[in-house]
Amino acid sequence: MTFVTTLYNSVLRRTSTFILAMVVTAYAFDRVVDEGGEAIWRYHNRGVSKKTAKIMVSMISQLHFQSMSFT
């Protein structure tokens, strides 16, 4: 229970520190997701040039939009 008490007294007691903690956490989460996605993209496309990968993504998105019917 001491961790919860320490957390409450140091971060959650004042609104300003709570908002600051939320902003810092959101920024850290954004960086983790961005870097993780980039790592997955690089692993999936290893050995493929950026130009070829860009063409492949463009072709896939065109095929996807052509197969959708908006009627």
DSSP file (Angstrom, degrees, kcal/mol; ACC not computed):
  #  RESIDUE AA STRUCTURE BP1 BP2  ACC     N-H-->O    O-->H-N    N-H-->O    O-->H-N    TCO  KAPPA ALPHA  PHI   PSI    X-CA   Y-CA   Z-CA
    1    1 A M     >        0   0    0      0, 0.0     4,-2.1     0, 0.0     5,-0.2   0.000 360.0 360.0 360.0 -17.9    0.0    0.0    0.0
    2    2 A T  H  >  +     0   0    0      1,-0.2     4,-2.7     2,-0.2     5,-0.2   0.845 360.0  55.5 -68.5 -31.8    3.0    2.3    0.4
    3    3 A F  H  > S+     0   0    0      2,-0.2     4,-2.7     1,-0.2    -1,-0.2   0.930 109.1  47.0 -64.3 -43.8    3.5    2.5   -3.4
    4    4 A V  H  > S+     0   0    0      2,-0.2     4,-2.6     1,-0.2    -2,-0.2   0.908 113.4  48.6 -64.0 -41.9   -0.1    3.7   -3.9
    5    5 A T  H  X S+     0   0    0     -4,-2.1     4,-2.7     2,-0.2    -2,-0.2   0.917 112.9  47.4 -65.0 -43.5    0.3    6.2   -1.1
    6    6 A T  H  X S+     0   0    0     -4,-2.7     4,-2.2     2,-0.2     5,-0.3   0.911 112.4  50.0 -64.2 -42.6    3.6    7.5   -2.5
    7    7 A L  H  X>S+     0   0    0     -4,-2.7     4,-2.5     2,-0.2     5,-1.4   0.924 112.6  47.2 -61.3 -45.1    2.1    7.7   -6.0
    8    8 A Y  I  <>S+     0   0    0     -4,-2.6     5,-1.3     1,-0.2    -2,-0.2   0.937 114.6  45.4 -62.6 -47.1   -0.9    9.6   -4.7
    9    9 A N  I  <5S+     0   0    0     -4,-2.7    -1,-0.2     1,-0.2    -2,-0.2   0.828 121.5  37.1 -68.8 -31.5    1.1   12.0   -2.7
   10   10 A S  I  <5S+     0   0    0     -4,-2.2    -2,-0.2    -5,-0.2    -1,-0.2   0.804 135.0   7.1 -92.9 -30.5    3.7   12.7   -5.4
   11   11 A V  I  <5S+     0   0    0     -4,-2.5     3,-0.4    -5,-0.3    -3,-0.2   0.779 124.5  43.8-120.3 -49.2    1.6   12.7   -8.6
   12   12 A L  I   <S+     0   0    0     -5,-1.4    -3,-0.2     1,-0.2    -4,-0.2   0.574  93.9  75.9 -86.7  -9.1   -2.1   12.5   -8.2
   13   13 A R  S   <S+     0   0    0     -5,-1.3     2,-0.4    -6,-0.3    -1,-0.2   0.895  95.3  47.4 -72.7 -39.2   -2.7   14.9   -5.4
   14   14 A R  S  > S-     0   0    0     -3,-0.4     4,-1.8     1,-0.1     5,-0.1  -0.842  75.3-139.2-105.7 141.2   -2.3   18.1   -7.5
   15   15 A T  H  > S+     0   0    0     -2,-0.4     4,-2.7     1,-0.2     5,-0.2   0.883 101.2  56.2 -63.6 -39.8   -4.0   18.6  -10.8
   16   16 A S  H  > S+     0   0    0      1,-0.2     4,-2.2     2,-0.2    -1,-0.2   0.904 110.0  43.5 -63.7 -41.9   -0.9   20.2  -12.4
   17   17 A T  H  > S+     0   0    0      2,-0.2     4,-2.3     1,-0.2    -1,-0.2   0.838 112.8  53.6 -73.0 -30.8    1.4   17.3  -11.7
   18   18 A F  H  X S+     0   0    0     -4,-1.8     4,-2.2     2,-0.2    -2,-0.2   0.928 110.5  46.2 -66.2 -44.8   -1.3   14.8  -12.8
   19   19 A I  H  X S+     0   0    0     -4,-2.7     4,-2.4     2,-0.2    -2,-0.2   0.911 112.6  50.9 -63.9 -42.1   -1.7   16.6  -16.1
   20   20 A L  H  X S+     0   0    0     -4,-2.2     4,-2.5    -5,-0.2     5,-0.2   0.909 109.7  50.2 -61.3 -42.1    2.1   16.7  -16.5
   21   21 A A  H  X S+     0   0    0     -4,-2.3     4,-2.3     1,-0.2    -1,-0.2   0.888 110.3  50.4 -64.0 -38.3    2.3   12.9  -15.8
   22   22 A M  H  X S+     0   0    0     -4,-2.2     4,-2.6     2,-0.2    -2,-0.2   0.915 111.4  47.9 -65.4 -42.2   -0.5   12.3  -18.4
   23   23 A V  H  X S+     0   0    0     -4,-2.4     4,-2.4     2,-0.2    -2,-0.2   0.928 113.5  46.8 -64.7 -45.3    1.4   14.3  -21.0
   24   24 A V  H  X S+     0   0    0     -4,-2.5     4,-2.4     1,-0.2    -1,-0.2   0.906 114.0  48.2 -63.5 -41.9    4.7   12.6  -20.3
   25   25 A T  H  X S+     0   0    0     -4,-2.3     4,-2.6    -5,-0.2    -2,-0.2   0.905 111.3  49.9 -65.4 -41.5    3.1    9.2  -20.4
   26   26 A A  H  X S+     0   0    0     -4,-2.6     4,-2.4     2,-0.2    -2,-0.2   0.907 111.5  48.8 -63.9 -41.5    1.2    9.9  -23.6
   27   27 A Y  H  X S+     0   0    0     -4,-2.4     4,-2.3     2,-0.2    -2,-0.2   0.926 112.5  47.7 -63.8 -44.2    4.5   11.1  -25.3
   28   28 A A  H  X S+     0   0    0     -4,-2.4     4,-2.3     1,-0.2    -2,-0.2   0.913 112.2  49.5 -63.4 -42.5    6.3    8.0  -24.1
   29   29 A F  H  X S+     0   0    0     -4,-2.6     4,-2.6     1,-0.2     5,-0.2   0.906 109.8  52.1 -62.4 -41.7    3.5    5.7  -25.3
   30   30 A D  H  X S+     0   0    0     -4,-2.4     4,-2.6     1,-0.2    -2,-0.2   0.917 110.6  47.5 -60.7 -44.3    3.5    7.5  -28.7
   31   31 A R  H  X S+     0   0    0     -4,-2.3     4,-2.8     2,-0.2     5,-0.3   0.907 112.0  49.7 -64.7 -41.8    7.3    7.0  -29.1
   32   32 A V  H  X S+     0   0    0     -4,-2.3     4,-2.3     2,-0.2    -2,-0.2   0.929 114.2  44.2 -64.0 -45.4    7.1    3.3  -28.1
   33   33 A V  H  X S+     0   0    0     -4,-2.6     4,-2.6     2,-0.2     5,-0.2   0.916 115.3  48.9 -65.9 -42.7    4.2    2.7  -30.6
   34   34 A D  H  X S+     0   0    0     -4,-2.6     4,-2.2    -5,-0.2    -2,-0.2   0.939 115.4  42.4 -63.5 -48.3    6.0    4.7  -33.4
   35   35 A E  H  X S+     0   0    0     -4,-2.8     4,-2.3     2,-0.2    -1,-0.2   0.872 114.3  52.2 -67.7 -36.5    9.3    3.0  -32.9
   36   36 A G  H  X S+     0   0    0     -4,-2.3     4,-2.3    -5,-0.3    -2,-0.2   0.921 111.0  46.7 -64.9 -43.9    7.7   -0.5  -32.6
   37   37 A G  H  X S+     0   0    0     -4,-2.6     4,-2.5     1,-0.2    -2,-0.2   0.894 112.2  50.7 -63.9 -40.1    5.7    0.0  -35.8
   38   38 A E  H  X S+     0   0    0     -4,-2.2     4,-2.6    -5,-0.2    -2,-0.2   0.892 110.0  50.0 -64.9 -39.2    8.8    1.2  -37.6
   39   39 A A  H  X S+     0   0    0     -4,-2.3     4,-2.4     2,-0.2    -2,-0.2   0.905 111.5  48.1 -66.1 -41.3   10.8   -1.8  -36.4
   40   40 A I  H  X S+     0   0    0     -4,-2.3     4,-2.6     2,-0.2    -2,-0.2   0.918 112.1  50.2 -63.8 -42.5    8.0   -4.2  -37.5
   41   41 A W  H  X S+     0   0    0     -4,-2.5     4,-2.1     1,-0.2    -2,-0.2   0.925 112.2  46.9 -61.3 -45.7    8.0   -2.4  -40.9
   42   42 A R  H  < S+     0   0    0     -4,-2.6    -1,-0.2     1,-0.2    -2,-0.2   0.897 113.5  48.5 -64.4 -39.9   11.7   -2.7  -41.3
   43   43 A Y  H >< S+     0   0    0     -4,-2.4     3,-1.0     1,-0.2    -2,-0.2   0.915 113.2  47.2 -65.6 -42.7   11.7   -6.3  -40.3
   44   44 A H  H 3< S+     0   0    0     -4,-2.6    -1,-0.2     1,-0.2    -2,-0.2   0.855 119.7  39.0 -67.7 -34.8    8.9   -7.2  -42.7
   45   45 A N  T >< S+     0   0    0     -4,-2.1     3,-1.9    -5,-0.2    -1,-0.2   0.014  79.2 146.7-106.6  26.9   10.5   -5.3  -45.6
   46   46 A R  T <  S+     0   0    0     -3,-1.0     3,-0.1     1,-0.3    -3,-0.1  -0.421  71.9  21.7 -65.4 137.3   14.2   -6.2  -45.0
   47   47 A G  T 3  S+     0   0    0      1,-0.3     2,-0.4    -2,-0.1    -1,-0.3   0.445 101.8 108.0  85.2   0.6   16.0   -6.5  -48.3
   48   48 A V    <   -     0   0    0     -3,-1.9    -1,-0.3     4,-0.0    -3,-0.1  -0.926  69.8-123.9-112.2 134.2   13.5   -4.3  -50.1
   49   49 A S     >  -     0   0    0     -2,-0.4     4,-2.4     1,-0.1     5,-0.2  -0.326  22.5-115.6 -71.7 159.6   14.4   -0.8  -51.2
   50   50 A K  H  > S+     0   0    0      1,-0.2     4,-2.5     2,-0.2     5,-0.2   0.872 116.1  54.3 -63.0 -37.0   12.2    2.1  -50.0
   51   51 A K  H  > S+     0   0    0      2,-0.2     4,-2.0     1,-0.2    -1,-0.2   0.924 109.9  46.1 -64.3 -44.1   11.2    2.9  -53.5
   52   52 A T  H  > S+     0   0    0      2,-0.2     4,-2.4     1,-0.2    -2,-0.2   0.900 112.6  50.7 -65.0 -41.2    9.9   -0.7  -54.1
   53   53 A A  H  X S+     0   0    0     -4,-2.4     4,-2.4     1,-0.2    -2,-0.2   0.895 109.2  51.3 -64.1 -39.9    8.1   -0.7  -50.7
   54   54 A K  H  X S+     0   0    0     -4,-2.5     4,-2.1     2,-0.2    -1,-0.2   0.896 110.9  48.3 -64.2 -40.0    6.4    2.6  -51.6
   55   55 A I  H  X S+     0   0    0     -4,-2.0     4,-2.5     2,-0.2    -2,-0.2   0.907 110.7  51.2 -65.6 -42.0    5.2    1.2  -54.9
   56   56 A M  H  X S+     0   0    0     -4,-2.4     4,-2.4     2,-0.2    -2,-0.2   0.918 110.8  47.8 -62.7 -43.7    4.0   -2.0  -53.3
   57   57 A V  H  X S+     0   0    0     -4,-2.4     4,-2.4     1,-0.2    -1,-0.2   0.904 111.8  50.8 -63.8 -41.2    2.0    0.0  -50.7
   58   58 A S  H  X S+     0   0    0     -4,-2.1     4,-2.1     1,-0.2    -2,-0.2   0.916 111.3  47.5 -62.4 -43.6    0.5    2.2  -53.5
   59   59 A M  H  X S+     0   0    0     -4,-2.5     4,-2.4     2,-0.2    -2,-0.2   0.905 112.1  49.6 -65.4 -41.5   -0.5   -0.9  -55.5
   60   60 A I  H  X S+     0   0    0     -4,-2.4     4,-2.2     1,-0.2    -2,-0.2   0.913 111.6  48.3 -64.8 -42.5   -2.1   -2.6  -52.5
   61   61 A S  H  X S+     0   0    0     -4,-2.4     4,-2.3     2,-0.2    -1,-0.2   0.880 111.2  50.7 -67.8 -36.1   -4.1    0.6  -51.6
   62   62 A Q  H  X S+     0   0    0     -4,-2.1     4,-2.0     2,-0.2    -2,-0.2   0.921 111.7  47.5 -65.8 -42.5   -5.3    1.0  -55.2
   63   63 A L  H  X S+     0   0    0     -4,-2.4     4,-1.8     2,-0.2    -2,-0.2   0.887 111.2  52.1 -64.2 -38.2   -6.4   -2.6  -55.3
   64   64 A H  H  X S+     0   0    0     -4,-2.2     4,-0.9     1,-0.2    -2,-0.2   0.931 112.0  44.3 -63.8 -46.2   -8.2   -2.2  -52.0
   65   65 A F  H  < S+     0   0    0     -4,-2.3    -1,-0.2     1,-0.2    -2,-0.2   0.818 112.2  53.1 -71.1 -29.9  -10.1    0.9  -53.1
   66   66 A Q  H  < S+     0   0    0     -4,-2.0    -1,-0.2     1,-0.2    -2,-0.2   0.842 107.0  52.2 -72.1 -32.3  -11.0   -0.7  -56.4
   67   67 A S  H  < S+     0   0    0     -4,-1.8     2,-0.3    -5,-0.2    -1,-0.2   0.695  93.1  88.9 -78.5 -17.0  -12.5   -3.8  -54.7
   68   68 A M     <  -     0   0    0     -4,-0.9     2,-0.5    -3,-0.2    -4,-0.0  -0.622  67.0-151.9 -81.4 138.1  -14.7   -1.7  -52.5
   69   69 A S        -     0   0    0     -2,-0.3     2,-0.5     1,-0.0    -2,-0.1  -0.949   7.9-164.8-112.9 126.7  -18.1   -0.9  -53.8
   70   70 A F              0   0    0     -2,-0.5    -2,-0.0     1,-0.2    -1,-0.0  -0.445 360.0 360.0-105.3  57.1  -19.8    2.3  -52.6
   71   71 A T              0   0    0     -2,-0.5    -1,-0.2     0, 0.0    -2,-0.0   0.414 360.0 360.0-109.5 360.0  -23.3    1.6  -53.8
